[in-house]
Amino acid sequence: MNETHHSFTTVCAFVTMNRIANVENEQGVYNGDLLNGKPHGQGRKNWADGSSFSGEWKNGKKHGQGKFMWASGDEYEGEFMHGTENGWGTRKYADGSMYTGQFLNGRPNGWGTLNYAEGYYAGNWKDGKKHGHGITKRNDGDEYEGLWKEGMRHGTGRAVFANGDEYNGEWSDGASQGTGMMKFEDGTIYLGQFVDDCPHGTGRMTFTDGCTYEGDFADGWPHGRGTMKFAHGLQFGGEWIDGQFQD
């Protein structure tokens, strides 16, 4: 009689604790808390492919704080919801880069910083790509602050290049395109239209000796109708081809 009562008490305690040493199947091995036969609470699972998760579970899914490690060497530590990275966390990649910020459905979404070998990016993300306002600085001296779209500079922004040139204006699909101002390293300033990172369209270029050219450009050169004005007052205008005035 006492033995039966003792056994019944043991079973009741086990069910209340909902804890089991190991659950092993073809997917891997789980050790931790269970509820109705599913991981629920604190636990660790090692998958057959080499990945693992240690942290909080809810109804069989990763939910709460935890750390997931991929077989590739990547790892994520932070918030999970319904089985995926959702909320604030840090993902370290096998190549040494690291992202810290907001996640949605396993991808960077919202605000976050990415540090990588060549520099860093800090700003907004959407579906794992730079999107919105952000700043990037590279170790070689290049930097950009402005708008991004699907991982590319797009909208208005300011860039400083490693060679000392500076551009402030419109961008499209990663290139300076539209209206902007370029200050070249030697002091020359161009204000006008750009296409694919080159003065192209109408604009005004002011040289360091005080001379100015105003008119049409193509591929970075005066091309079309334009007027050159010299510092001492002399000027001439007319047709230009590839930077050469046509007499």
Secondary structure, DSSP 4 states (H G I P E B T S, - for coil): -HHHHHHHHHHHHHHHHTEEEEEEETTEEEEEEEETTEEEEEEEEEETTS-EEEEEEETTEEEEEEEEE-TTS-EEEEEEETTEEEEEEEEE-TTS-EEEEEEETTEEEEEEEEEETTEEEEEEEETTEEEEEEEEEETTS-EEEEEEETTEEEEEEEEE-TTS-EEEEEEETTEEEEEEEEE-TTS-EEEEEEETTEEEEEEEEE-TTS-EEEEEEETTEEEEEEEEE-TTS-EEEEEEETTEE--
